[in-house]
Amino acid sequence: MNAAPIPDARRPNVLVILADEWRAHNVGYAGDDQVRTPNIDRLAAESINYTQAISGEPICCPARASFLTGQYPLQHGVYINDVELKPDGLTIAQVFRDHGYRTGYIGKWHLYGSPEGRFERREAFIPLAARLGFEFWKALECTHDYNRSAYYADDDPTKRYWDGYDAFGQTDAALEYIAEDTPKPFFLMLSYGPPHFPLQTAPDRFRALYEDAEIRLPENVPDWAREEATRDLRGYFAHIAALDECVGRLLDDVDLDNTVVVFSSDHGDMLWSQGLEHKLVPWEESVRVPLLIRTPDRSAATSAQLFNSPDLMPTLLGFAGLPIPASVSGTDLSMPETGPRTAFLSAPAAYSSLRRSGMEEYRGVRDVRFTYVRTISGPWLLYDNLEDPFQMVNRCGDPAYADEQSRLETELMSWLDALGDEFLPGDVYLRRDGLEHYFEVNEPLGFSGTEQWNSTNERGRYFTIDTALSEIAAHGAARDLVRSVAPPWMEFDTPLAMRRSIRIVAMSTDSHLTAARLKDLDDRLLSLGPRSQDPRTSIALPAWPPSERLTPLTDL
């Protein structure tokens, strides 16, 4: 239910400042004295600080689709990256537009999708119908080249480029939009690319702040990853400092007496905590995001309400006094002490960094104290986040936590029932939706783990047709097996090509190999036994997809 409607003449502007891959704890107001966020800290001092904000599927497209639709990934259909969002209900921009707001979007979109499954639309012009209710438009599907960043303006298909570091130009565009003299209130989403990797590309003056700074690493970064984590955090913090300056400029110019200001991120990033580099996984560094909402008529406060990605749409409509469409599954948390007891976590299909780390599709719940996750194979993780904030001790199956695990399992089943989520194998959803050809759902398998947890896809531990070619090339018997079947496959001369697998090569070329022969090769590779257990090489490295559309293998 909404709060009391707000008369049209008094409806506030709404400015949403969205970062990409910003972790909840890397802000000064959360106690991190390594980052430089004085302007965001100023915003926090005047905002509702939702300390339990969660990205329920912590990766770009699913989270962003949830922001716009108020739905969970299997409901809106964007449960892997680069699938076009085609809503079956009103989006947040359409609701604001239909109630007299100007609607604008600036920056990274990432909801137009790439139907070929190989990132082919990431710099394509996005037509009006695919902008889902946003009228003013200076955006691009996706780029992480922040110093040569393209965009399209409104209906002009001419590719343009932001001048220098894109966040600065995007902030200029936002300020111009905000300053327009019009009686209509505005709803503007400003979507920055940083601090998402690549991490060493912030302007020099911000990188200089951390060039020689001592970096304190979290306890859950393993010894073997400390050098890489230190380097990455220097760049990450530099991007953060640059964006904080942008936020300061916005706060100085926007009419705070009549504007709801939101600061958040689509998801976090591991940055080598748990020995993992990126996101999509259910640990705190990946799922927890900052969320500040400053309103003209609410005092600063701290809220421990569980806040998930689908809750953003109904909550902002609630603050603006607008009706919430029936298609929305999220909760309006504009009223204090509302909402569910837990946040729902999911990755309906294993893809991208999940495959590369040997992890399976999962579902889970997180409350103010515990995180509980089960994969398609069964219960996997249970953490007491108060006693163990760095999630160093997995309590799954621990008799001392049996009651909590049972309670959380019941809570998880309630979520699955409420959402109509059958928790089927990810391949079932991919086949149903015609997504089997997407590169990221076919990436090579690796494996990962620590003394407390291990990845659950056992195929990642063995030589198979899903092993990266670089790993096969480094192992004499595996290399000879592949050469005996298809000699050219071991002759690639580029590192990115060697990061692909036999499966991807077979799907992207006219290999003349039958499914039966590939199955035989897979069995013979499996017979070689486990691969090296070295954590430095056990996670498969990312690669750019082939230029050809992948053709799914059948009967394998």
Buried (B, 14 or more C-beta within 10 A) or exposed (E): EBEEEBEEEEBBBBBBBBBBBBBBBBBBBBEBEBBBBBBBBBBBEBBBBBBBBBBBBBBBBBBBBBBBBBBBBBBBBBBBBBBBBEBEBBBBBBBBBEBEBBBBBBBBBBBBBBBBBBBBBBBBBBEEEBBBBBBBBBBBBBBBEBEEBBBBBEEEEEEBBBEEBBBBBBBBBBBEBBEEEEEEBBBBBBBBBBBBBEBEBBBEEBBEBBEEBEBEBBEBBBEEBEEBBBBBBBBBBBBBBBBBBBBBBBBEEBEBEEBBBBBBBBBBBBBBBBBBBBBBBBBBBBBBBBBBBBBBEBEEEEBEBBBBBBBBBBBBBBBBBBBBBEBBBBBBBBBEEBBBEBBBBBBBBBBBBBBBBBBBBBBBBBBBEBBBBBBBEEBBBBBBBEEBBBBBBBBBEEEEBEEBBEBBBEBBEBBBEEBEBEBBBBBEBBEEBEBBBBBBBBBBBBBBBBEBBBBBBBBBBBBBBBBBBBBBBBBEEBBEBBBEBBEEBBEBEEEEBBBBBBBBBBBBBEBEBEEEBBBEBBEBBBEBEEBEEEBEBBBBBBBEBBEEBBEBBEEB
